[in-house]
Amino acid sequence: MKNKLIQTLLSVGYFLAGMLILIGIWAIISKITKNEVPSPTMTLEVFKEVIKQPFQNDADVKGIGTKLLSSLGRVGIGFTIGSLLAIPLGLMLGSSKIMMNICNPIIQILRPVSPLAWFPLGLAIFKDSPQASIFMIIICCLWPTLINTAFGVSTIPQDHKNVGKAFGFSTFKYVTKIMIPYSLPHIFTGLKLSVGIAWMVIVAGEMLSGGSGLGNFVWEEGFNGGSVAKILVAIVIIGVVGLLLDKAFSALQKKVSFTA
C-alpha cells in the first residue's frame, strides 16, 4: 500500500512538472512574439468566457461543450463500428496463417493511406459530410486493433492450445476460454491506439466537413479572422480529452493484463 501511494505521488509529481515546463515554454513563446501567441494567462481568461454557456445549442451559436459532445459522438460511433469489424477479423487472421498470408498484402496497402484521403471517398458514398467523417474514423480505427488482435492470437502458446484439445473444447469454448482471454491485452493495446488516432482524425475531418464540432470551431476561428486565444483553448481541450481517453484505455489494459 505504501509503495503504491509513493508511486501515485511520483506520477502526479512528474505530471505537474511536465505541465509547468509546457506552460513555461508557452509563456516564453508568447513573450517572444509580443503576445501574437496569447500567454497562458490571457488564454485562461478567454477560456472562462468560452465556458460560460458551454452547452448552448441555438441554430446560429453552439457552445464549446456542445461542439465537444458532437466530436465525441462521431468518434464514439466510428470507433465502435471499427472495433466491431477489427476484432473478429483479427481473431480470424491470427488463428489462420493462410488467411493472414492472403489478407496481409491488402492490409499493408491500405494501412499507410492518409486518413484524410478516405474523406472524399466517404463523401462520394454517403453524400453527407458527418457520415463521411465517421467513415474516415472507421477505416483509421481498423488497422491498430486488427493488427494487435491478430498478433495476440498468433502468439498463443502451444501449451494453451493443448489444454483446449485435452479437455475437448469446442471451437466456441476455445475462442471464449483461451483465445480471447489470452489476446485481451493485445486487443486493448490496439483499441488504445485506435481511439487516439480517431480523436486526432476527427478534428481534421471536421475542418473539411464543416458543421458542429471542435475541428470546425478551430477552422472558423483560424480562417475567419477569429481569436487565436480561442484556438489555443480548443487545442487545450482537445489535448485534455485525448489524455483522458488514453488514461481510460490504459487503465482497462492494465486490468485485463492482470486478469488474462
N, C-alpha and C positions, 0 to 999 in steps of 0.2 A: 504493500500500500504506500509506504514511504517513497520507494523508488518510483512508483507511478506518479505520485504527486510532484516529485522533483522533475521528472521527465515532462510533465504537463507545464510546470512553471518555466522550464527551459524553452519549450516550444513557444509559449506565449512571449517570453523574452526575445527570442530570435525574430518572431513575427513583428513585434514592436520596433526592434532595432532596424529591420528591413524597411518598415513604413517610415521611420524617421529619416533614413537615408534617402528614400524616394521623395519625401516632402522637401528635404534639404536640396536635392538636385533640382526639383521643380522650382523652388524659390530662387535658386541661383539663375536658372534659365529665364525666369520672369524678370529678374533684375537686369540681366544682360540685354534682354530685348526691350527694356524700358516699358514693361507691362503690356507689350503686344501679346505676349502669352500671360494671361492673368495669373496672379500669385495664388497660392493655396488659400489665403485669407479672403481675397476677392472672390474666388470660386465658391468658397463656403457661403458667402453672403448671397450669391446667385442661387446656390443650392437651396437655401432657406426659402427663397422666393418661388423656386420651381415646385417645391413640395407643399406649398400652401394649399393647393387643391389638386392632390395627386390623381384622384380618380374622377376628375371632371370628364364628362363624356358627351359634350354638346356636338352638334353637327359640324361646327367650324373649329372648335377648340377642344383638344383632348389633353388631359393631364398626363404627367410623366408616368404615373402608376398605371394608367390605362394603356399607355404605349408599351410599358414593360410587360403587362399581362398579355397583350396581343402578341408580342415577340415570343414569350414563354409558351403561349398556346400553340403557335406554329411549330416551335421546336419540339414540344411535347408530342404533337401528332406525328411529325416526321420521324422523330427518334423512336417512337413506339412502333410504327409500321416498319421502319428499317430494321429494328431489333427482332421483330417477329419474323421477318424474312431471313435475316442473317444467321440467327442461332440454329434453326433447323438445317439450313444449308451447311453451316459449319460442322454440325454433328455428322451430317451425311458425308461431307468431303473428308473429314478427319478419320472416319471409320472405313473408308474405301479408297485404296491407293489408285484404283482405276479411275474413279470419278475425280479424284484430285488431279491426276495427270491430264484428264480431259478438260477440266474447268480452269486449271491454273493459268494457261495462256490467256483465257478470257479475262480473268481477274487482273493479271499483270498488264493487260492492255487498257482496261477501263479504270483501274485504281489511280493512275497518275493524272488523269484528266482533271483539270481545274474545276472546282465546284461551280464557278460562275458559268462555265461552258454548258452546264446542264440546264441553266435557267431558260435560255431561249427555246430549248427543246421542250421543256415543261410548258412554256407559254404556247408553243405550237400545238401541243397535245390537248391542254386543258382550256385554252383561251381565257385564262384567269390568272392574274398576277400572284395573289396569295397562294393559290394552289400550285403555281409554278415554283414558288419559294419552298413549299412543303415537299414537292417532288425533288427539288435540289437537295434538301436535307436528307430525304430518304436514301438517295443514291450515296451521299457522302457518309452516312452512318453505316452503310452496309459493310464496307471493307475492314475497318478495325475489328468489329465484332466477329465477322465471318472468319477472318484470318486467325484471330486469337482463339476462337472456339475450335476451329479445325486443328490448330496446334495442340490445344489441350487434349482433345480426343486422341490425336495421333501419338501422344506420349504416355497413354495409359500403360502402366507396367504389365508385362505378360502374366505376372502372378495374380493381378486383379482379374484378368480375363479367365485365368484357370479356375479361380474361385467360382465365377459365374457358371462355368462348364461343369464343375464338380457338383454344384447344387442344382444343376439342371434349369438354370434361369431361362425363361422365355426371352424373346427379343425385347419386349416391353419392360420386363423386370430388369434385364441387363442395362437398358438405357436409363431407367429411373433409379436404380440402386448402385450402379457402378459408373456408367459413362458420364451422366450429368453431375453427380456429386464430385467426381474427380476433376471434371473440367470447369466447375463453377468459378474458381479463382481466375482462370484464364478468360472465361466469359465476361466476368466483371471488369477485368482489365480492358477488354475490348469495348464494353459499354462505357467505361470511364473515358476512354479516348474518343469514342463516338459522340458522346454528349458534349465534350469540349469542342470538337470540330463543328457540331451542329450549332452551338452557341456563337462561334465565330462566323460561320457561314450566314446565319440569319441576318446579321447586320448588313452584310454586303448585299444579300438578296433583297432586303427591304429598301436599300438605296436604289436598286433597279426597279422594284415593283411599285414603289410609292405606297399610298395608304397609310395605315397606322403602324406604329412600331418604333423601336429605338433607332433602327437604321434610318428610317425616314426622317426622324427627329434630327439626327446628325446631318443628314443631307440638306434639310431645309435651313438649318442654322448655318451650315458651311457655305452653301452656294446661293443663298438668297439674301446675303448681307445681314445674317443673324449675329448672334452673340458667340464669341469664342469661348467665353466662360460657360455658356450652356453646353457647348460641345464637350468641354472638359468634364462638366457634370455628368453628361451622358457616358463618357468614357469611363469615369469612376464607377458609375452604376453598372455598366457592362462588365467591368473588371471584378467588382464585388460579387455580382451574381455568378460569374464564371468560377470564382474562387469557392463560393458556397456549393455549387454543383459538383466541383472537383472533390471537395471535402466530404460531401454526402456519399459519393460513389467510392471514395477511399475507405470510408467507414464500413460500407457494405462489403467491400472487397476484403477488408481485414476480418470481418465476421465470418464470411464463407471460407476464407483461407484457414481459419481456426477450426471450423467445423467439418471441412471437407476431408 
